[in-house]
Amino acid sequence: MPLSDYIRILWRRGWLLVLVAVLTAASAYVFSRLQTPIYKSTIYMLVQPARTDFGLTQSAKILLRSYVAWMDTDNRAASVIDALQLDRTPQDLRADVTIASDDSRFVIQIDMKNRNGDLANDIAKKWAELFIQWRNDENQKQRKEDRVDAIILDAPRYTLDQPKTAINVAAGAILGLLLGGVFVFVLESVESAVIRSSMDIERQFSLPVLGAIPSEKSK
């Protein structure tokens, strides 16, 4: 299809593309506003070996994953629930928490999702405090040079995790343009199959029109 035909289609049907894009973007906006906001609180803990020699440092890196495994259990979740008097089950609470380690920085990250941002902060902080208390207890059994400490780097902060209204609206607009393009293509295909004038014949069959039989109205 020549470029001029695409330009002609956009000139005639461009309003349809815009209309569908606006409708889908508006629908995405309304859907986002109807969703219940979910907040995510994040807290970081630094794991510190008592000395910086290669052996203890490598051991601490290996132990980071075991520390994550210790934290991500129903027992730890139950302890958090008891400490904060939450009306939840350990399994339910664990479904909202993500605990991961970064070996390169000796950092353990806790992400907690909740409808209440302040409560998400409290849960994440309590989870971190339980780990720090456990490490302090374990360190009492070790020599000072063999201990591994853990500290909270910063107070937890929460951000809006969902809905992501701007992303949803942009995605809705893009989807609307695609749907509008398909709709315009279908309309043009149907319309091109209908011959209304000599120009339609020339465009469809690439043949010049030499003559035409006049209609009754033109007599």
C-alpha positions in Angstrom: 0.0 0.0 0.0 1.5 3.4 -1.0 2.4 5.9 1.8 -0.3 8.3 0.5 -3.0 5.6 1.3 -1.7 5.4 4.9 -1.8 9.1 5.2 -5.3 9.2 3.8 -6.5 6.5 6.2 -5.0 8.3 9.2 -6.6 11.6 8.0 -10.0 9.9 7.7 -9.9 7.5 10.7 -7.4 9.1 13.0 -10.2 10.3 15.3 -11.2 6.7 15.8 -7.7 5.7 17.0 -7.7 8.6 19.4 -11.2 7.8 20.7 -10.3 4.2 21.4 -7.0 5.1 23.1 -8.8 7.7 25.3 -11.5 5.2 26.3 -9.0 2.4 27.2 -6.8 4.9 29.1 -9.8 6.2 31.0 -10.9 2.7 31.8 -7.4 1.8 33.1 -7.5 5.0 35.3 -10.9 4.1 36.7 -9.8 0.6 37.4 -6.7 1.8 39.2 -8.7 4.2 41.3 -11.0 1.4 42.4 -8.2 -0.9 43.5 -7.2 -1.0 47.2 -3.8 0.7 47.7 -1.0 -1.7 48.7 2.1 -0.3 50.3 5.6 -1.9 50.4 8.0 -1.3 53.3 11.7 -2.0 52.8 14.4 -2.4 55.5 18.0 -3.2 55.1 20.3 -5.0 57.5 24.1 -5.1 57.3 25.8 -8.3 58.4 29.2 -7.6 59.8 31.9 -10.2 60.5 34.0 -9.3 63.6 37.1 -9.4 61.5 37.8 -8.8 57.8 40.0 -11.8 57.1 39.2 -13.8 54.0 38.0 -16.9 55.9 35.4 -15.2 58.1 34.3 -13.0 55.2 33.6 -16.0 53.0 31.9 -17.8 55.7 29.6 -14.8 56.3 28.7 -14.8 52.6 27.7 -18.4 52.7 25.8 -17.9 55.9 23.7 -15.1 54.5 21.4 -17.6 52.7 21.0 -19.6 55.9 20.1 -16.4 57.7 17.4 -15.7 55.1 16.1 -19.3 55.6 16.0 -18.7 59.4 14.0 -15.6 59.0 11.5 -16.8 56.3 9.7 -19.3 58.5 6.3 -19.7 60.1 8.0 -19.5 63.5 9.4 -16.0 62.8 6.1 -14.9 61.4 4.3 -16.2 64.5 6.8 -14.2 66.7 6.1 -11.0 64.8 2.3 -11.6 65.1 2.6 -12.1 68.9 4.8 -9.0 69.3 2.5 -6.7 67.3 -0.8 -8.4 68.3 -1.7 -9.0 64.6 -5.0 -10.8 63.7 -3.3 -12.9 61.1 -1.9 -16.4 60.6 1.8 -17.1 60.1 1.2 -18.5 56.6 -0.9 -15.4 55.6 1.8 -13.0 56.9 4.6 -14.8 55.1 2.7 -14.5 51.8 3.2 -10.7 52.1 6.9 -10.7 53.0 10.0 -11.2 50.7 13.4 -11.7 52.3 16.6 -11.8 50.2 20.3 -11.4 50.6 23.0 -9.5 48.6 26.3 -11.3 49.0 28.3 -8.5 47.4 27.2 -6.0 50.1 26.6 -8.3 53.1 23.0 -7.0 53.2 19.7 -8.7 53.9 16.6 -7.0 52.6 13.1 -7.4 53.9 10.1 -6.2 51.9 6.7 -6.2 53.5 3.4 -5.4 51.8 0.3 -4.2 53.6 -2.7 -2.0 53.1 -1.4 0.2 55.9 2.0 1.7 55.2 2.8 2.4 58.9 1.9 -1.1 59.8 4.1 -2.5 57.0 7.0 -0.5 58.5 6.3 -1.9 62.0 6.2 -5.5 60.7 9.4 -5.1 58.7 11.2 -3.6 61.6 10.1 -6.2 64.1 11.2 -9.0 61.7 14.6 -7.4 61.5 14.8 -6.9 65.2 14.1 -10.6 65.8 17.0 -11.5 63.6 19.3 -9.1 65.3 18.3 -10.5 68.7 19.0 -14.0 67.5 22.4 -13.0 66.2 23.2 -11.3 69.5 22.3 -14.5 71.4 24.3 -16.7 69.1 27.3 -14.3 69.4 27.4 -14.9 73.1 28.4 -18.5 72.4 31.3 -17.4 70.2 34.6 -15.8 70.7 34.6 -12.1 69.9 36.8 -12.6 66.9 34.4 -15.2 65.5 31.2 -13.2 65.9 28.9 -12.0 63.1 26.8 -9.0 64.0 23.8 -7.5 62.3 22.6 -3.9 62.3 19.7 -2.0 60.8 21.0 0.5 58.3 18.0 2.8 58.1 14.5 3.0 59.5 12.0 1.2 57.1 10.2 3.3 54.5 7.1 2.4 52.7 6.1 3.4 49.1 2.9 2.7 47.1 3.3 -0.7 45.5 0.0 -0.9 43.7 -1.9 0.3 41.8 0.6 1.9 39.5 -1.9 4.4 38.0 0.5 6.1 35.5 1.8 2.8 34.1 -1.8 1.4 33.9 -3.0 4.5 32.0 0.0 4.4 29.6 -0.6 0.7 29.0 -4.3 1.3 28.4 -3.6 4.0 25.9 -1.1 1.8 24.0 -3.6 -1.0 24.0 -6.3 1.4 22.7 -4.1 2.5 19.8 -3.5 -1.2 18.8 -7.2 -2.0 19.1 -8.1 1.1 17.2 -5.6 0.2 14.5 -7.1 -3.2 14.1 -10.6 -1.7 13.9 -9.6 0.9 11.3 -7.9 -1.9 9.2 -11.1 -3.9 9.3 -13.2 -0.9 8.3 -10.9 -0.1 5.5 -10.9 -3.7 4.2 -14.7 -3.8 4.2 -15.0 -0.4 2.6 -12.4 -1.1 -0.1 -14.4 -4.2 -1.2 -17.4 -1.9 -2.0 -17.1 -0.1 -5.4 -18.8 3.3 -5.4 -17.0 5.2 -8.1 -14.5 5.0 -10.9 -11.8 6.0 -8.4 -12.5 2.9 -6.4 -12.2 0.8 -9.6 -8.9 2.3 -10.5 -7.5 1.9 -7.0 -8.7 -1.7 -6.5 -7.8 -3.1 -10.0 -5.1 -0.6 -11.0 -6.8 -0.1 -14.3 -7.9 3.2 -15.9 -11.7 3.8 -16.4 -12.4 4.6 -20.0 -16.1 5.2 -19.7 -19.2 4.8 -17.5 -22.9 4.1 -18.1 -24.9 7.0 -16.8 -27.4 6.3 -14.1 -31.1 7.0 -14.3 -30.7 10.1 -12.2 -28.2 11.6 -14.5 -30.4 11.4 -17.6 
